[in-house]
């Protein structure tokens, strides 16, 4: 299984799906709740023979981003 930690969520899901894994995603967030514009994988865990759970968080990577 490819290590997708830190990858953008859509790319991580596509890579693991191409390897034959069913992917489940969980969202994590900070208490402060700053709005962001990029979802990144913060945890990867194999939960079955062909199942993977990805936890992701939304980061503000573009300083000019306005919501």
Backbone torsions as a table, in degrees:
resi	resn	phi	psi	omega
1	UNK	NA	133.3	177.9
2	UNK	-69.8	136.8	175.2
3	UNK	-80.6	114.1	-175.9
4	UNK	-108.6	14.7	179.7
5	UNK	-57.9	126.2	-179.6
6	UNK	90.4	-9.5	-179.9
7	UNK	-73.8	155.9	171.7
8	UNK	-65.1	138.6	-169.7
9	UNK	-55.7	-47.1	-176.6
10	UNK	-63.8	-37.4	178.1
11	UNK	-68.6	-39.6	179.4
12	UNK	-63.8	-45.9	179.3
13	UNK	-61.1	-43.5	-179.2
14	UNK	-64.6	-42.1	-179.0
15	UNK	-64.0	-44.7	-178.8
16	UNK	-71.4	-36.9	177.0
17	UNK	-64.1	-37.8	178.1
18	UNK	-64.5	-25.8	177.1
19	UNK	-86.2	-0.8	176.1
20	UNK	95.3	12.4	-179.8
21	UNK	-91.7	142.8	169.1
22	UNK	-86.1	127.8	-173.4
23	UNK	-109.7	129.8	174.8
24	UNK	-114.6	134.7	-176.7
25	UNK	-115.5	138.6	176.2
26	UNK	-124.8	137.7	-179.7
27	UNK	-97.1	131.6	173.4
28	UNK	-113.2	150.6	179.3
29	UNK	-147.4	159.6	178.1
30	UNK	-84.2	161.1	177.8
31	UNK	-65.3	-33.3	-178.8
32	UNK	-68.3	-33.4	175.1
33	UNK	69.1	41.8	178.0
34	UNK	-66.8	133.1	179.5
35	UNK	-69.6	140.4	-178.6
36	UNK	-132.2	-176.1	-176.7
37	UNK	-137.6	7.9	-178.6
38	UNK	-146.0	121.0	179.7
39	UNK	-88.8	124.3	-178.8
40	UNK	-125.1	144.3	179.2
41	UNK	-73.2	126.4	179.1
42	UNK	-112.7	-11.2	175.4
43	UNK	-155.6	141.5	177.7
44	UNK	-131.5	130.0	-178.0
45	UNK	-144.0	128.6	175.8
46	UNK	-80.9	124.4	-175.7
47	UNK	-108.8	-5.3	179.2
48	UNK	-166.2	179.3	-178.1
49	UNK	-56.7	-38.8	-179.7
50	UNK	-132.3	34.9	-179.3
51	UNK	-129.6	138.9	179.7
52	UNK	-133.4	140.2	175.6
53	UNK	-111.0	126.4	177.2
54	UNK	-113.9	127.5	171.5
55	UNK	-100.1	137.1	-179.4
56	UNK	-134.5	159.6	175.4
57	UNK	-133.9	154.2	178.5
58	UNK	-96.7	125.0	-178.3
59	UNK	-111.8	149.5	174.8
60	UNK	-94.0	95.2	-177.2
61	UNK	-98.9	-15.3	178.6
62	UNK	-107.5	108.4	-175.0
63	UNK	-63.9	-21.7	179.3
64	UNK	-88.9	0.8	-177.4
65	UNK	-65.4	130.5	177.7
66	UNK	-125.8	139.4	175.4
67	UNK	-121.3	NA	NA
